[in-house]
Amino acid sequence: MAKAPPIEPMEQFLIHKWIPGPSFDLGGVHFDMSITNSVASMIAGAIILMAFFALTARGQIVPNRGQALAESLYNIVDRVLVTPIIGPHGRPYIPYLFTLFSVILVLNLMGVLLSFGHLFGQTWSFTVTSQLAITATLAVLTFFSIFFLGFIKHGPKFLGLFFPSGMGVIGATLMAPIEMISYFVRPITLAMRLFGNMLGGHVVMNLFGSFVVALGLMALTGGIASLAIVPSALSFGMIVALSGLELVVAVLQAFVFVALATVYLNEVVNFGHGH
């Protein structure tokens, strides 16, 4: 009788070394320059992004489908996020926000559309944004870039962000620690939201995929066990539905990440203007 493979939904998130590279210690920290499945996926994502924009950035008055898609993605950041939230003063920051949106979107979609599983002894797909180290890096880089921009533009006056107006000196002083905690917890929530959504969705899909295989093998044994083909088929249907949902989540999470970054940036750009 065929034996169903073990259900290991977290195995898909393990880091595997593909190409060994040099390693060294610097300041007590060990650095390994090997190419892992995570690194390879990020390189592939960068190549896909560069190829996409190289092929679509034509600047034609009547755009083809590729240029129309690229312009639509740009308009999501420009007309849906930056212009309504920040206003005209936010235009200098669109390149960074658009780059952030494009990178997260491509990495998210790669984790869904390139889910080949195991082929020729290798796992060829990897959801980079299911790694907290990656999402935390994006969140910390974005948050502290905005934070230091606040000091560059406004100097020490930017600290007024932590002292609510209209509460008096004593009230504002008491509220300042709470405001600071709520402010500096932002990169944690940014990182955890993207990480949690991508991790959870892929775990559920893996579980249903395991049900399809396990119940299908059980049905092959014949007899009453052949009825297992029904829940196996239902599990397959769930995978199809979840795949569609994961595509929506992949786009939505990229949008939410950049939307929150835009809101945080608005506090810096329009600081003291009541925008």
FIBA-270332 format. One line per field, with one value per residue (C-alpha): chain; residue number from 1; x, y, z; residue in three letters. Coordinates in steps of 0.2 Angstrom, whole numbers, always signed. Layout:
chain	[A/...]
resi	[NUM/...]
east	[X/...]
north	[Y/...]
up	[Z/...]
resn	[ALA/...]
***
This chain:
chain	[A/A/A/A/A/A/A/A/A/A/A/A/A/A/A/A/A/A/A/A/A/A/A/A/A/A/A/A/A/A/A/A/A/A/A/A/A/A/A/A/A/A/A/A/A/A/A/A/A/A/A/A/A/A/A/A/A/A/A/A/A/A/A/A/A/A/A/A/A/A/A/A/A/A/A/A/A/A/A/A/A/A/A/A/A/A/A/A/A/A/A/A/A/A/A/A/A/A/A/A/A/A/A/A/A/A/A/A/A/A/A/A/A/A/A/A/A/A/A/A/A/A/A/A/A/A/A/A/A/A/A/A/A/A/A/A/A/A/A/A/A/A/A/A/A/A/A/A/A/A/A/A/A/A/A/A/A/A/A/A/A/A/A/A/A/A/A/A/A/A/A/A/A/A/A/A/A/A/A/A/A/A/A/A/A/A/A/A/A/A/A/A/A/A/A/A/A/A/A/A/A/A/A/A/A/A/A/A/A/A/A/A/A/A/A/A/A/A/A/A/A/A/A/A/A/A/A/A/A/A/A/A/A/A/A/A/A/A/A/A/A/A/A/A/A/A/A/A/A/A/A/A/A/A/A/A/A/A/A/A/A/A/A/A/A/A/A/A/A/A/A/A/A/A/A]
resi	[1/2/3/4/5/6/7/8/9/10/11/12/13/14/15/16/17/18/19/20/21/22/23/24/25/26/27/28/29/30/31/32/33/34/35/36/37/38/39/40/41/42/43/44/45/46/47/48/49/50/51/52/53/54/55/56/57/58/59/60/61/62/63/64/65/66/67/68/69/70/71/72/73/74/75/76/77/78/79/80/81/82/83/84/85/86/87/88/89/90/91/92/93/94/95/96/97/98/99/100/101/102/103/104/105/106/107/108/109/110/111/112/113/114/115/116/117/118/119/120/121/122/123/124/125/126/127/128/129/130/131/132/133/134/135/136/137/138/139/140/141/142/143/144/145/146/147/148/149/150/151/152/153/154/155/156/157/158/159/160/161/162/163/164/165/166/167/168/169/170/171/172/173/174/175/176/177/178/179/180/181/182/183/184/185/186/187/188/189/190/191/192/193/194/195/196/197/198/199/200/201/202/203/204/205/206/207/208/209/210/211/212/213/214/215/216/217/218/219/220/221/222/223/224/225/226/227/228/229/230/231/232/233/234/235/236/237/238/239/240/241/242/243/244/245/246/247/248/249/250/251/252/253/254/255/256/257/258/259/260/261/262/263/264/265/266/267/268/269/270/271/272/273/274/275]
east	[+0/+7/+12/+7/+22/+23/+14/+28/+20/+35/+48/+44/+51/+68/+84/+95/+112/+113/+130/+144/+152/+166/+162/+171/+169/+168/+166/+161/+147/+149/+145/+141/+141/+134/+119/+104/+86/+81/+95/+92/+74/+78/+90/+77/+64/+77/+79/+61/+58/+72/+66/+48/+52/+65/+52/+37/+46/+42/+34/+22/+7/-4/+3/+4/-2/+14/+16/-2/+1/+17/+8/-7/+5/+13/-4/-8/+6/+5/-14/-21/-8/+4/-7/-22/-12/+3/-2/+9/+24/+25/+30/+49/+46/+36/+51/+56/+38/+35/+51/+46/+28/+36/+48/+36/+23/+35/+42/+24/+18/+33/+29/+12/+14/+31/+25/+33/+37/+51/+58/+75/+78/+77/+64/+63/+51/+53/+42/+55/+42/+38/+55/+54/+72/+67/+51/+59/+73/+61/+51/+66/+74/+58/+54/+71/+73/+57/+62/+79/+70/+60/+75/+83/+68/+62/+77/+73/+55/+51/+51/+35/+27/+28/+20/+1/-5/-19/-15/-5/+13/+10/-3/+9/+24/+14/+8/+25/+32/+16/+17/+35/+31/+17/+28/+43/+33/+28/+42/+37/+19/+24/+36/+24/+9/+18/+27/+11/+0/+12/+17/-1/-7/+6/+5/-14/-11/+2/-9/-23/-11/-5/-24/-26/-11/-14/-33/-30/-18/-30/-44/-32/-33/-51/-65/-73/-57/-61/-73/-58/-58/-72/-63/-47/-57/-64/-46/-40/-55/-49/-32/-38/-49/-35/-23/-34/-36/-17/-15/-26/-17/+0/-6/-16/-1/+11/-2/-5/+14/+16/+0/+6/+23/+15/+5/+21/+29/+15/+18/+36/+32/+17/+23/+14/+3/-12/-14]
north	[+0/+17/+27/+46/+58/+66/+83/+96/+113/+123/+114/+126/+140/+132/+141/+129/+133/+131/+138/+139/+155/+163/+166/+178/+186/+205/+213/+196/+194/+179/+183/+169/+174/+158/+159/+151/+148/+165/+175/+166/+171/+189/+189/+182/+195/+209/+202/+200/+218/+225/+215/+220/+239/+238/+230/+242/+259/+264/+281/+279/+290/+275/+262/+244/+231/+230/+249/+251/+238/+247/+264/+256/+250/+268/+276/+265/+273/+291/+294/+282/+284/+299/+312/+310/+307/+318/+330/+338/+339/+320/+318/+318/+302/+292/+283/+275/+271/+264/+254/+247/+242/+234/+224/+217/+214/+204/+194/+190/+185/+174/+164/+160/+159/+149/+136/+122/+112/+99/+96/+87/+86/+105/+117/+130/+142/+151/+165/+178/+188/+174/+177/+189/+194/+201/+210/+217/+224/+232/+239/+245/+253/+262/+268/+275/+283/+292/+296/+303/+313/+321/+327/+333/+343/+350/+348/+346/+353/+335/+329/+339/+324/+315/+329/+330/+348/+355/+344/+356/+354/+340/+330/+331/+325/+311/+306/+307/+290/+282/+291/+286/+268/+268/+277/+265/+250/+254/+244/+229/+229/+233/+218/+206/+210/+206/+191/+184/+185/+177/+163/+159/+158/+146/+135/+133/+129/+116/+107/+106/+100/+86/+81/+79/+67/+58/+55/+51/+37/+31/+30/+19/+5/+1/-4/+9/+19/+23/+36/+46/+52/+64/+74/+73/+82/+95/+98/+101/+113/+122/+124/+132/+144/+148/+151/+164/+172/+171/+181/+194/+194/+196/+212/+218/+216/+226/+240/+240/+240/+255/+264/+263/+270/+284/+288/+289/+299/+312/+315/+321/+330/+340/+341/+356/+359/+350/+340]
up	[+0/-5/+10/+11/+14/+31/+33/+36/+32/+38/+28/+13/+23/+28/+21/+10/+4/-15/-19/-5/-4/+7/+26/+38/+55/+57/+74/+82/+69/+57/+38/+26/+8/+1/-11/-3/-9/-1/-10/-26/-25/-22/-36/-48/-42/-46/-63/-66/-61/-71/-86/-84/-83/-97/-109/-103/-101/-119/-116/-130/-131/-135/-123/-126/-113/-104/-103/-98/-84/-78/-78/-68/-55/-54/-53/-38/-28/-36/-37/-24/-10/-12/-19/-8/+8/+7/-7/-20/-8/-8/-26/-23/-13/-26/-33/-16/-12/-30/-29/-12/-19/-34/-24/-12/-25/-36/-21/-15/-32/-35/-19/-26/-45/-44/-32/-42/-26/-28/-45/-49/-30/-27/-21/-35/-27/-11/-3/+2/+11/+23/+31/+46/+43/+25/+30/+46/+35/+23/+38/+48/+32/+28/+46/+50/+33/+37/+55/+50/+36/+49/+59/+43/+37/+54/+67/+85/+82/+75/+93/+95/+86/+103/+113/+109/+108/+118/+134/+143/+149/+162/+151/+136/+146/+153/+136/+128/+133/+127/+110/+108/+111/+99/+86/+88/+87/+69/+61/+71/+65/+47/+47/+57/+46/+29/+37/+45/+30/+18/+30/+36/+18/+12/+27/+24/+6/+10/+23/+10/-3/+10/+12/-7/-8/+8/+5/-13/-8/+4/-9/-20/-7/-12/-1/+10/+10/-9/-2/+4/-14/-10/+4/-7/-22/-10/-3/-21/-24/-8/-15/-31/-21/-9/-23/-30/-12/-10/-26/-19/-3/-12/-20/-5/+7/-5/-5/+14/+17/+6/+12/+30/+24/+15/+31/+41/+28/+28/+46/+41/+25/+32/+50/+58/+44/+50/+33]
resn	[MET/ALA/LYS/ALA/PRO/PRO/ILE/GLU/PRO/MET/GLU/GLN/PHE/LEU/ILE/HIS/LYS/TRP/ILE/PRO/GLY/PRO/SER/PHE/ASP/LEU/GLY/GLY/VAL/HIS/PHE/ASP/MET/SER/ILE/THR/ASN/SER/VAL/ALA/SER/MET/ILE/ALA/GLY/ALA/ILE/ILE/LEU/MET/ALA/PHE/PHE/ALA/LEU/THR/ALA/ARG/GLY/GLN/ILE/VAL/PRO/ASN/ARG/GLY/GLN/ALA/LEU/ALA/GLU/SER/LEU/TYR/ASN/ILE/VAL/ASP/ARG/VAL/LEU/VAL/THR/PRO/ILE/ILE/GLY/PRO/HIS/GLY/ARG/PRO/TYR/ILE/PRO/TYR/LEU/PHE/THR/LEU/PHE/SER/VAL/ILE/LEU/VAL/LEU/ASN/LEU/MET/GLY/VAL/LEU/LEU/SER/PHE/GLY/HIS/LEU/PHE/GLY/GLN/THR/TRP/SER/PHE/THR/VAL/THR/SER/GLN/LEU/ALA/ILE/THR/ALA/THR/LEU/ALA/VAL/LEU/THR/PHE/PHE/SER/ILE/PHE/PHE/LEU/GLY/PHE/ILE/LYS/HIS/GLY/PRO/LYS/PHE/LEU/GLY/LEU/PHE/PHE/PRO/SER/GLY/MET/GLY/VAL/ILE/GLY/ALA/THR/LEU/MET/ALA/PRO/ILE/GLU/MET/ILE/SER/TYR/PHE/VAL/ARG/PRO/ILE/THR/LEU/ALA/MET/ARG/LEU/PHE/GLY/ASN/MET/LEU/GLY/GLY/HIS/VAL/VAL/MET/ASN/LEU/PHE/GLY/SER/PHE/VAL/VAL/ALA/LEU/GLY/LEU/MET/ALA/LEU/THR/GLY/GLY/ILE/ALA/SER/LEU/ALA/ILE/VAL/PRO/SER/ALA/LEU/SER/PHE/GLY/MET/ILE/VAL/ALA/LEU/SER/GLY/LEU/GLU/LEU/VAL/VAL/ALA/VAL/LEU/GLN/ALA/PHE/VAL/PHE/VAL/ALA/LEU/ALA/THR/VAL/TYR/LEU/ASN/GLU/VAL/VAL/ASN/PHE/GLY/HIS/GLY/HIS]
***
